[in-house]
Amino acid sequence: QVQLVESGGGSVQAGGSLRLSCAASGYTYSRYCMAWFRQAPGKEREGVALLVSDGTTSYADSVKGRFTISRDNAKNTLYLQMNSLKPEDTAMYYCAAGADAGGAWFLFKATCLGRGPGGGRADFVYWGQGTQVTVSS
């Protein structure tokens, strides 16, 4: 059974940094598709960053150059390093992961990228409970 558990959220002043972690127990796919989403009060959930198992990443325009998604495969943990935080980054942050149903790599990767920022889909199979990030001005 896959379980995603986020941690690392908190309150920080504008310009500060936080690193979110997502411990992915039971998530043992060699081909993986993992992402971070966020949802602020009164707003729709939005994709923040996505990571494919070949190292391909994608980011929302609003976080490019400030956020970095990465994964420690040995620890089975996904990270989101957030620098130069802004008040508009305040939101609940969620970790998400997709299942691998097999098939050609190019289809797996295209489907994964379609679930990322700007891809228009967010139909990940696995979701964490979220961790709150609050940035004050």
C-alpha positions in Angstrom: 0.0 0.0 0.0 1.4 3.4 -1.0 1.4 6.2 1.5 2.7 9.7 1.0 3.5 11.8 4.0 4.6 15.4 3.7 6.6 17.4 6.2 8.6 20.5 6.4 6.0 23.2 6.1 5.8 26.1 8.5 5.8 29.9 8.7 8.5 32.0 7.2 9.1 35.6 6.3 9.2 36.7 2.7 12.6 36.0 1.2 13.1 32.9 3.4 13.4 29.3 2.5 11.8 26.0 3.3 12.3 22.4 2.2 9.3 20.1 2.0 9.7 16.4 2.1 7.4 13.6 1.0 8.1 10.2 2.3 6.7 7.7 -0.1 6.3 4.3 1.6 5.3 1.4 -0.6 6.0 3.4 -3.8 8.5 1.2 -5.5 8.1 1.8 -9.2 11.3 2.1 -11.1 9.5 4.4 -13.5 7.9 7.2 -11.5 6.0 10.4 -11.9 5.8 12.6 -8.8 4.8 16.1 -8.2 4.0 18.9 -5.8 0.7 20.7 -5.9 -0.6 23.6 -3.8 -3.9 25.1 -2.9 -4.5 28.4 -1.3 -7.8 29.3 0.4 -10.5 30.2 -2.2 -8.3 29.1 -5.1 -8.0 26.1 -7.3 -5.3 23.5 -6.8 -2.3 24.2 -9.0 0.7 22.2 -10.0 3.9 23.5 -8.7 6.6 21.1 -9.8 6.9 17.7 -11.4 9.6 15.1 -11.7 9.9 12.1 -14.0 12.1 9.2 -13.3 14.5 10.1 -16.1 15.2 13.4 -14.3 12.9 15.6 -16.4 11.3 18.4 -14.4 8.7 21.0 -15.0 7.7 24.0 -13.0 4.9 26.5 -12.8 6.0 29.8 -14.2 5.4 31.5 -10.8 8.1 29.3 -9.1 10.7 28.9 -11.8 14.1 29.8 -10.6 13.0 29.7 -6.9 11.8 26.1 -6.4 13.6 22.9 -7.1 12.1 19.4 -7.1 14.3 16.4 -6.4 14.1 12.9 -5.1 16.4 10.7 -3.0 15.8 7.3 -4.4 17.6 5.5 -1.6 15.3 7.2 1.0 12.2 7.0 -1.3 11.6 10.7 -0.5 10.6 13.6 -2.8 11.7 17.1 -1.9 10.7 20.6 -2.8 13.3 23.2 -2.0 11.6 26.6 -1.9 13.8 29.7 -1.9 12.9 33.4 -2.1 9.5 32.7 -0.8 6.7 35.2 -1.4 3.4 35.8 0.4 1.6 34.5 -2.6 3.3 31.1 -2.1 1.2 30.7 1.0 -0.9 27.5 0.6 -1.3 23.9 1.6 1.2 21.9 -0.3 0.5 18.3 -1.5 2.7 15.5 -2.7 1.3 13.4 -5.5 2.5 10.2 -7.3 1.4 8.2 -10.3 1.3 4.5 -10.8 3.1 2.7 -13.6 0.7 0.6 -15.7 3.5 -0.4 -18.1 3.6 0.5 -21.7 6.0 2.4 -23.8 8.3 4.9 -22.1 7.4 7.8 -24.3 3.7 7.3 -23.5 4.5 7.1 -19.8 6.6 10.3 -19.9 4.1 12.2 -22.0 1.2 11.2 -19.6 3.3 12.2 -16.7 4.2 15.6 -18.1 0.5 16.1 -18.9 -0.2 15.9 -15.2 2.4 18.5 -14.3 2.2 22.3 -14.1 0.2 23.6 -17.1 -0.6 20.1 -18.2 -4.2 20.4 -17.5 -4.5 17.1 -15.6 -4.0 16.2 -12.0 -5.2 12.6 -12.0 -2.5 11.2 -9.8 -3.4 7.9 -8.0 -1.6 8.7 -4.8 -1.9 11.9 -2.7 -0.5 13.0 0.7 -2.4 14.9 3.3 -0.6 18.1 2.8 1.7 20.4 4.7 0.9 24.1 5.3 3.3 26.8 4.1 2.7 30.4 5.3 4.8 33.3 4.1 4.5 36.6 5.8 5.4 40.0 4.3 
